[in-house]
Amino acid sequence: MFPCYQKCMLGLPSNTEVNKQLPKTAIFRLFDSNSLPRERFDDDISRIVIVNELSSVTLNVAEGNNVKSIFALNVMLKRKDYDSRNIIALNKLIPQKMLFVLQKDDTIQLAVVHTQLITSDWYKAEEYKIQLAGLNLNTIWDNIVKQVGNIKIEDGNSLTEQIAVDAERAKKEKQIALLEKQCRLEKQTRKKYELHKLLLQLKEELNGSI
């Protein structure tokens, strides 16, 4: 018997419920030890359940060109600092789109793979609801990805283009934070000047992309 928050998670329609457990032994049979080390997987994950299937039938919408169904998987975690490679490997299990609901105790984090792994913040399990918007599964999937990653489409970008832009922006922000720290610690005047010059260049590039 699955807990209510699994059966009713994210506010998805009741007719999309599947509630089928995926035994870890069956998962290991599908992967070799290099692509999914058993010890690494066991350290992170205790149980996996396919909770919902969003399809043209269950949602009464058209199929998408690329998306025929979307599965919601509840992944029960042993720790919040899980190895993201486990989720990427799980994404290869089913040849359809997957929305992962990563759960530790009474909190959840959502994750999807759309050109890269995209994750949400952590939320109270009973509080978070996903909004299904769109007339076909392609659009519904795109809107799920936007919600999970809190992605705002800019300048007529496609979703894939915006993800790339956001990733590059995050990379520059990380570089800037590192350079600022190095500038504070650097004692040599010449080296400090070079770091400051590079810092200004990165900030200019970042401001130009916003």
N, C-alpha and C positions, 0 to 999 in steps of 0.2 A: 504493500500500500504506500503510495507516494504522498508526501506532505502536501497540504493544500497550496502552499506557495509555489510548488512545482506545477501542479495542475492548472493553476490560475495565473501563472506568472505573466508579467508584462501586459496584462489586460487583453490578451489575444482571444479571439472568438472561441467559444467552447467546442464548436464543431471542427476546429483545427487540431484538437488534442490527439496525440498518439500515445505518449507515455510508454515507450519501449526502451528497456534498458539495453545498453551495449556492453556486453561482458568484455573486460579488459583482455582476457585470454584470446577472444576472437580478434581483437584489434591487433595484438602482437603477431598473430598469424599472417596478417596482411602486410607487415613491415619487416624488413631485416633489422638486425640489431644496430646497424650503423645509422639508419634513418630514424629509428625510434628506440633508443636504449631503454630497456625495461626498468632498470634501477632509477633512471632520471624521471621516467613517466610515473612510476610508483611513488616516488618521493613527493610528487605534486598533486596527483589526482586519485581520488578514492572511488568515484563512480561517475558514469556518464549515462544520461537518459535523453533519448529523442522525445522531446515534450510536445512539439507542434510541427505540423506540416502545412505551410501556406501554399495553396495551389489555386489554379483557375477554378476548380470545383468548389473547394472549401471557402474561397473568398468571392466567388461569382464574378471574376474578372477575366480578361483575356490573358493568355500566356504572353510572355515577352519573346523577342527574337532570340535572346541568349538565356533567359531565365525561365525555366519550366516549373520549378518549385523552390521553396525556401524552407529549410529545416531549422527549427530552434532546438538547440542542444543545451541541456542543463549539465554543466561540468562541476561536480563537487570537488572543491580544492582542499588540500591539507594545509596550504599556506598561501598567503597573498603574494609573496615574492616568487611566484612560479616561473618556470622557464618557458618563455614564449615559443620556443621551438616545438614544444608539445602541442600547442594550439595550432600552429602552422601544419604540423603533421596530421592532426585530426581533420583539418580542413580538406585533406586529400582523400578522406574515407569515402565520401559520397560525392558523386559527380554532379552536384547541384550546389546552390548557394546555401551557406550556413550562418546562422546567427548564434553565437556562443553566449550563454549566460553563465559566467564563471562565478561560482558561489562559495563564499567562506562564511560559515555560521549564518548570520542574518543579513549579510551584505552581499551585493552582486556587482560585478563589472561586466559590461557587454563588450563583445569583440567580434569583428568581421575581418575577412581577408578580401581586399579589393585593391589589387596591385601591390599591396603590402598589408601587414597586420595593423588594424586600427582598433583602439580600445577607448572606452569611456572612463569617466571617473568612477569611484565606488559609491553605491547608493544602498539605502535600506531596501531589502528585497521586496517588501510589500508596498513600497512607495513609488517605484518606477514603472511607468507605462510607456509602451512603444506605440507610436501613431502610424497606422497603415494608410498611406495616401497614394493614390494613383489608379489609373484605369487599366493598367496591365502590370504583370509581374516585374518587368524591367524597371518601370517607374517606382513601383513599391520598394524594390530592392535598393535603388538609388537613394530613396528617401530614408530607408533604414540606415544606410551607410552614413548619410549626412547627420542623422540623429546621434548615432553611436560616436562619431568623431567630432560632433559639433562643428560641422563643416559649412562655411558660408561661401556660396559660389560668387566669384567676382569677375567682372569684365567679360562676361559671356563665356567663361571657361566651361568646359565639360567637367563632370565630376572627376574623371581621371586626371585631367589637367590641373584641377584645383588641388587635388591630393599631392601632386608633384610640387606645386607652388608652395603649399603649406609645409611640406617636408623640407624644401630648400630653405624656407624662412626659419624653421625650427633649427636647422643645422647652423645657420648664420647666428642665431640668437645664442646657441650653445657656444659657438666659437667666440662671440663677443664676451660672454660671461667669463670664459677661460682667459681671454686676453686681458680683461680688466683685472682679474686676480693676479696675472703675471706682472702687469704694470705696477701694481701696488707693492709687489714683493721684490721687483728688480732694483738693484742698487747701482748698476753701471749706467751712467747717463746716456751713452750712445745706444746701448741695447734698449733702454727704456724709451728713447725717442723712436727707435724702429718699431717697437711694439705699439706705441701710441699712434704712429702713422698708419700701421696696419689696422688698428682698431677703428680709426676714423674712416678708413676706406670701407671696412665691413659695415659700419653704421650707415654710411652713405648708400651702399648697395641695398641694405635692409630697408631704409626709408624710401628708396626708389621702388621697392617691390610692394610697399603697403598702399 
